[in-house]
């Protein structure tokens, strides 16, 4: 499924602008930007032909237990680069 171009003020457009500038985002960081359905927006961006990848990172929660989470970035040279 292809999606129309994203507007700059849409959630997908905001995410894409950050990633296209060389930035990365996690689900938590997206929530702090007011983006609640982050993985759905990543799906839309990928469906539009952008090569978004996820690298798993490890941290510790408030109880000292290890947790894993994904950090998303855009690969340069994708179909829209």
C-alpha positions, 0 to 999 in steps of 0.5 A: 500500500502506498501513502500520499506524500506526508505533510510537514505537520503530520506525525509521519512527516515529523518523523521522516524529517527527523530521520532524513536529517540523520536523526534517530528515534525510539518509541519513547522519544516519539511519545515525548513529541506527542506521537502515540502510534509510532510503529504505525507511522513507521509502517506508513513511512516504509510503505511509502518506499523509505528504507527505515531500519531498527537497531535494538539497544539495551538499557536498564529499567528503574529496577535495574533489570535489562530491557531492549528497545528499538532505535529507528533510523533512515538508510541513505540511498533508499528509494526516495533518497 
